[in-house]
Each structure stands twice: as structure tokens, then as C-alpha cells.
């Protein structure tokens, strides 16, 4: 219902309750989380106008890190200064961290129980379809020009055939984007923006013509304070970990590894998963390939950013290594999950609090957005590579056999994956609906006596 009256000012306490609720119900991945925030903030509560919301979203989409959590941080900062941003971003993550620590303990302790095994058996094929849907969604949004299609295909070949590391692909894409923005800027003209703004239900608390709050104006002193505080929040915990246990200890290596991962998550969690896989599975051995897929399944079924899979990886790495002895395996896993989460999300807060004032004073500039658009195109190829990686481990659990193309394939898992893909891509069912249905079917396959003979 349209109204000409703007909402009443929002107190920090009211904002706390709202962001806590968002953190508890933010299912559905980045697209669902952003859609939910838009519905609540723009349409229902009218705390922020459509144009301001999209402007903030555009900035978060080109940053490394989870865009939905960064968007919450940005809007919290815009409304209630730095502490408002920290509060909004932290509440977006904290419920998910606590839930995943609990679920990781259940996974380690009861993962072989039939009903738990059935849940994962059904969910994992659905996850492969969800990642395929993510590649499709990203591709339709980002690949608006043949040159961008070429970047996506090249990145896929570079990783699938030549096994090039993810950072090298990102760097090459950024360089290509910078060059193309100068010699052929038309490549990026169709890829800018995220849709046209719709009329809101009435004036917003922070409307298009609302004067910028004082804290949103750029200040060299304030920028230095944010950067210094961020550096201290990164370096002091790292110094403690190294000082107590040494650089080669699991916790110190997790802190450094997930800091690097946080700076490479252009395109969201799906893009960085191959990098996390290379480190967590192949380099450090914190989890197995099967456990990595199980962690992705848990991440899809819990609220919060999908990149929270790092908490699962951290917990299993700390628990399995028994860092504090067998009697304190849970404490080791919980601490490792917190370390992984802290160093993954800290850069996101710094990016928002440091860059927010500049974003509020600048709008789309091709020389800044073109390299990031090219990175997004390359990420499409990386995510497609991830889809094939997941499919190989889920559909051929015992490894590929040479008796024909489908030699050794798990027929039930293949059917579940195909049904999930059809439901997502053809019938536009929600992620949670598909996961719930797949989990039920997985339990039936494992529980019903004839299920094991399928």
C-alpha cells in the first residue's frame, strides 16, 4: 500500500532485532538472501530506497567475498555508522557459525547412522544440480558479449584441462578486462547494473534525495583508522596463533589460507570452492573429497552465506587432528571453525567500512568495473568446472570404470541429480524445496529394504 509518509527513524536496538532475524532465516543462497533483504528493507520496512539498495548491491557484487553479507554490512553502516555495519554483518554470520559447529559435531559423531547417511545420500546429488543452476544463473547475468563467453570458456579449459590455480585465472581475467575496457569498451556496456529499479511503496527513511549522513563522507583520517583497525584485528590473532603453536601449526595455516581465500572470492562462494578444495583436500588434508561435498550440502541447508562451508572445513580439520588431545576434540574443532570464519570474513568488513564513503560519492566508472566484470565471466567457467568435479564424486562414488560411459555410475544418484536439475531449471522450484525433497528420497533409499538393491 502506497503512502506519502516516511517511516520513523530506526534505533540501533530495532536494527539489532532485524539483523538477528535475517541471520536466522537467510536460507536460499546469495540470490535468496538478497531478494529477502530487498523485500524487507525496500518494500516492507522502507528503510532504504530501491536506488540506494541497488547502488550498494553493485558495489558488493564486484568485491571479493560473500555479497549478501557485505550488503547487510553496507546497509547497517549506512544507517548506524561503523558499529551498525559490524553488527549487521556479524549477525548475518554468527547464527550460521553456531549451527554449523553443532552440525559438524553431529556429522563426525553420527555420520554413519543410517538416517544421517540417507540425508546426505539424497542431498549430495541435489547439490550438484544447485551448483549447475548457479553456473547457469551467473552465465545469463554476466555473459552479455561474445568476448565474455570466450573468457568463461577459456577459464573452464584452463582449470579442467591444465589445472591452473584459481588465483592465476582471476589475475588473467582482470588484466584482459582492463585491456578490453580501453580498446573495446562496448564489451562491458551490456553487463553493467543488476536490473532497473522499481517504484517503492512510498518514501523511504533513506530515500534517493535524502542528504548523505556525515559519516558517509570520505575522510583520509577515517580511512586510515579503518585500515589500521582491520590490520590489528588480523595481525594480533595471527601473532597469537603463531606465538603459541608456531607457523606450521594447523590453526596458523588455517588463518593464513582462509585469509587468502577471502581475497579471491570474486563471484561468491561457488567461485572460491575449487580453491578451498585444492587447499583443504589436496594440500593440507583437513577434509576428504567426500567430506567436502558433505560440507557443501550442510552449507546449502543452513542459514547464512554458503562460504560458511569454511567453518565445516575448519571444524573437521581441528577435530580430526585432535589439536588439544583426544579428550578435547570438540574444543579443537570449534576453535578451528572460529579461526576459519574470522579470517574469511574480516576482509569483507574492512572493504565495506573503508570503501563505503567512496562508493557513496562515485557511480559506475568503466575503468573500475570492467576488470571485475571480466572476473565474473571467468568465474562462470570455474563454477562449471566445479559442477563436473562434484558430479564425478557423487555419481561415480567408487571411481569411474571403463565399461562404457556409465560404467560404475550410481543410477539412483544420477536420477536424483537429474530430477533436482529439472526442478530448479525447468520448474523454478526453490533450493530449500529441492533439498528437502532430495533428503526425503535419500532416506527412503537407505531405509526401505529394497532401496539398497536399486
N, C-alpha and C positions, 0 to 999 in steps of 0.2 A: 504494500500500500504506500503510495507516494505521500510525502509530507514536506512542507517547506521549513520545518524547524530542525535545526541541527541537534544531534544528541548532546547530553550533558557531558562535561569533562569526566574522564576516566581516572580513577585513583590507582595508585600502584597496587593496592590490595585487590581491587577489582581485576586488574590486569593479571595478577598472580593466579587468581582462581581460573581465569580464562585460559592462560597458557598451560596450567596444570591439566585442565580438561583436554586441551589439544594433545598434550603429551601422552595421555592415557587412551585416546581414541584415534590416534593418527595412523590408521591402517591404510593399506592400498598403495603403498609406494609413493614416490615423489608426485606423480600426477594426481593421485587421490588426495594426498595431503595438501597440495597447493589448491586444488579445487575446493576442499573443505575450508581452508583458511579464507579463500575468496568469498565463499558463501557466508561465512560467519562475520568476517571483518568488513566486507564491502556491502553485501546485500542485507544482512540481518541487523548487525550492530551499527553499521555505518561509521566505524571508527576512522576509516581511511577511504579516499575516493578511488574509483576504478583506475584513473590515470596514474595516480601516485603508486597504487599497488603494482601496476604493470611496469612502471619505471623501476621500482625496487626489484621486481622479478627479473627484468632484463639484466640488471647488474649481477644478481645471484646466479643466473644461468651461465654467465661467462667466467665465473670464478671456479677454481678448483674446490671441491668439497660438496657436501650434500645441499642442494639448492633449497629444499623445503626448510631445513633447519636454519639456513642462512637467512631465508626470507623472514622467518619468525624473529630471528635476532635483529634484523634490519628494522622491522616494524616496531619491535619492542624498544629499540634505540630511538627511533623517530618520535615515539610517543612519550618516553620516560627516560631519556638520556642513556648514559652508558650502563647504569645499573638495570634499567629496564631491558636493554638488549641482552645483557648477561643473563638476567632472569628468564626471559623468553626462550633464549637458545638452550639454556641448561635444562629447563623443564621439558623441552622438546626431546631431550636425550635421556634424562635421569630415569624416568619410569621404565624405558626400554632396557637400560643397563641392568636395573634390578631384576626385571623379569628374565632377561637372558642369563644372568648369573644363576638364577633358580632353575631355569630350563636346562642349562648346561650341566648342572649337578644331576638333574633327573636323567639326562641323556647318558652321562658317564655311569651312573649307578644302576639305571634300569633300561638301558638301551636295547638289551636283548630280550626283554619281556615281550611276549607275542603282540599285545595290543600296541605297544610303543613301536615295535618293528613294523607292524601293519600301517601305522600312521605315516611313518617315513617312506615305506614302500609305495604308498599311494601319492604322497606329496611330491616326491622327487621327480617323477615324470611330469607333473604339473609345473614344477619349477622350470624345467627345460622349455615348456611352452610359454611360460611367463617371460623368460629371457628372450625368446624369439619374438614375442609381442613387443618387448622393449626395443629390440633392433628395428622392427617394423615402424613403431611409433617415432623413434628418433630419425629414421630414414625419411619418412614422409614430412617431418618438420624441417630437417636440415638440408636434404639433398635437393635443392631447387635449381641446380645448374649442372650440365654435364661435367664440368671440371670438378665439382664437389663429389659427384658419383665416382669419378676417376680416383679421387683421394680415398674414398671409402674402400673401393676395390683394391687399391694399392696397399692400404693398411692391412686389409684382410690377408692378402697374399704374403705380405712381409712377415706377419706373425704366424700364419698357418703353415707356410712352406719353408720360410727361412728362420722362423723362431726368433725374430728380432725382439729385443726388450721393449716394453711399453714406453719408457721414457724416450727412447730414440725415435719411436714413431710419432710421439707427441711433438718433439722438437722439430722433426722434419715437416710435419703438418703446419706448425706455426710459421716456419720460415717460408713455406710455399704460400701461405695466406698473406704474409707481409709483402712478398714479391707481387702476387696477383693483385693485391689492392692498389698497387701503383700502375701496373701495366694493363690490367683489365678489371677495373672496379665493378663492372656490371655483373661479374660473377657473384658478388655478395649482395647486390641490391634486392634480390627476391628473398634473401634469407634473413633479413632484419626483422625484428619485432616478434611478437607472440600473439598476434591477433588484434583485431580492433576492439577498442573499448566500448562497452555497452553502458547505456544510461543507468545510473544508480537509482535507488528508490527515493532519493532525496538528498539534501546537502549532508555531507559527511563532517565528522568532527575535524578531520584534516582534509579539507577539500582542495580542489585544484588551485583555487585562488587564496587559500589560507597562507598568510605570511610564514616564511620559514622560521622555526624556533631558533633561538640564539645558538644552541649547541650544535646546530647543523651547518653553521658557517665554518669554513676552513680556517684552521689556525696551525701554524708551524709548531707552536708550543704544545698544543693538544696532540698533534700527530706524534711528536717526539715522546710524549707521556705514554701514549697507547703502545708505541713500538717498544719502549723501554719496559713497560709492564709486561707485555707479551713475551719479550726476551727473558725476563726474570722468571716468569711462570713456566717457561720451557727449560731454561738452563738450570735453575735451582733443583727441581725434581730429578733432572738428568744427573746433576752433580751428586745428589744423594745416592741414587742407584749405583753410579759408578764408584763412589767413595766407599759404600758399604759392601758391595758384591764384586766390583770390578767390571771393566768394559766388556769382557767376553761372557758375562752372566746373561741368562735368558731375559731377565727384566730390562737390563740396559739395552740389549739388542732389540727387544720389542719396542722400546721407546724410540730408538733411532729409526728402525724400519717403518713404524707407523707414522712417524713424522714425515718421512719421505713419501709414503703412500698418500698422506693428506695433501701434499703439494702436487699430486699427479692425478687427482680425481676429476679431471675435466670430463663433463658428460655424465656425472653421477656415479653411483656405486657400481653399476654394471660395467662401467668402463675400467674401473680400477681392480675389479675382481681377478682378472688374469695376472696382474702384478702381485696382488696379495697371494694368489695361488703359487706363483713362482717362488716367492719368498717363504711363505708359511709351510708349503708342502715340500718343494724341491730343495730349497737352500737350507732351511733351519729344521725341517721335520717336526714342527709343532703339531700339525694335524696330518692325517692321511687324505688322499683324494676323496675317498668316500665320506669322511668326516667333513670335508669342505662343502660337499654338496648337501649334507645334512644340516650344516650350519646355515647355508643359504635358504634351505627350507624353513628353518626356525625363524630366520630374519624376515621371510615373507609373511609369516603368520603372527608376528608380534608388532605392536605399535612402534613408531619411531622410524628413523632413517634406515634404509636397507644396509648402509655401510656399517651398521651396528653388528654385522657379522664379525667385525674385528673383536668384539667382546667375547664371542663364542670361541674364536681362534685363540685369543689370549687366555681364556679360562682353561681350555683343553691343554694348551702348551704348558701353563703353570701347574695344573693338576697332574698331568701325566709325568712331568719331570720331577714331581714331588720336591719342589724347591726348598721347602721347610721340613722335609721328612714325611714319611707315610702318614703319621698321625695328624698332620696339618695340611692335607692335600686340598681341602676346600678353601682354606685361607690363602694358600698359594695361588689357586685358580682364580679366586675373587680378586686378589691384588693384581694379578696379571691382566685380568679383564679390565680393571680400572686404569691400569697403566696404558693399555692399548687404546682405550676410549679417550683418555686425557690427551694423549699426543696426537690422536687422529682429529679431534675436534678443536683443539686450541687454535690452530691456524685460522679456522673459519671465523672465530670471534675476532681475531686480530684484523682479518681482511675487512670485516663489516665495520668495526669501530674506527679503523684507520681510514678506510676508503669511503665511508658513508658521506662525509661532508663534501668530498669531491664529486660524488655521484649526484648529490642534490644540486650541484651548480653546473653540471655538464650533462649533455644528452648525446644521442647516438653520433659517434665520430668513427668514420670508417677505418681510419688508421689504427684505432684501438680494437674495434670489434672484428675486423677481417681475420687476423690470426686465430682468434678464438672460434670464429665460425668454421675455419678450416680444421681446427682441432676437433670440433663436434662432428664434422664429416668423417674424419679418420676414426673417431670413436665408434661410429656405426659399424665399420669393418671389424673393429676389435670385439664388439659385442656379438657380432655374428660368429666370430671365431670362438667366443665363449659358449655360444649355443651348441656348436659342434663338439666342443670339449665335454660339456655336460651330457650331451646325448650319448657320446661314446661310453661314458662311465655308467650311465643309468640304463641304457638299452642293451649294452654288452657287459654285464657285471662280471662275467668270468673271462672277459677278453674276447676280441674278435677271432673267429675261426674261419678257415679258408673255404668251407663247404658252401660256396655261393655267397651272394651279397648279404643274406640274412643269417649266415652261419653263426650260431651261438647267441642270437638275439633273444631277449626276454619278450615273448609275444604279449604278455599281459601289460608289461610296462610300455611297450610300443602302442598298444591300444589306448592306454590311459593318456599317454602323451598326445596322441592324435586327437582324442576326444577333448582334451584340455585346450589344445590349439584351436580346434573348431569352435569351442565355446567362447574363447577370448576374441578371436579374429573375425569369425563369421557372425556370431550371435551377440557379441559385445557384452558378455557376462562379466561381472566384477571379479577381481583377483580373489577376494575372500570367498565368493561363491564357488569358484573353481577349486580352490584349495580345500574347502570344506567337503565338497563332493568327492574329490580325489582321495581325501583322507578316509572317508567312509568306505569307499570302494576298496582301498588298500587293506583296511581292517577286515572286510568281508573275504578278500582273497586269502588272507592269512588265517582267519578264524574258521571259516567253513571248511569241513573235511575235504571236499573235493577241490578247494582252492589251490592247494599245493600241487595238484596234478595238471593245472592249467598251463 
